[in-house]
Amino acid sequence: MIRKRAIVCFASGGTQFGSDIDFASGYIRYILGFIGVTDVTFIAAEKRFKDDQALTRADAAVDALIGQL
């Protein structure tokens, strides 16, 4: 069986990934599952109020993910 994997870069413009009002990540995971992609990794580049390190954290997450591949 072929393993289908998706890596999703998630930038919401203010909605925190995984929060109660984050409907986008669940929807993306659902749609990918519908077409058979069940191994989904999200890399969130979310910018919080007074937080300028969002891209730095996202870049570190990408580097860590590349190390796992």
Residue pairs with C-beta under 8 A, 6 or more apart in sequence:
3 39
4 36
4 37
4 38
4 39
5 37
5 39
5 40
5 41
6 32
6 37
6 39
6 40
6 41
7 40
7 41
7 43
7 65
8 25
8 28
8 40
8 41
8 42
8 43
9 43
9 45
9 58
10 17
10 24
10 25
10 28
10 42
10 43
10 44
10 45
10 46
11 44
11 45
11 46
12 22
12 24
12 44
12 46
13 47
14 46
14 47
15 21
15 22
15 24
15 46
16 22
16 46
16 48
17 25
17 42
17 44
17 46
18 25
25 42
28 40
29 40
32 38
32 40
33 40
41 65
43 58
43 61
43 62
43 65
44 58
44 61
45 54
45 55
45 57
45 58
46 54
47 54
48 54
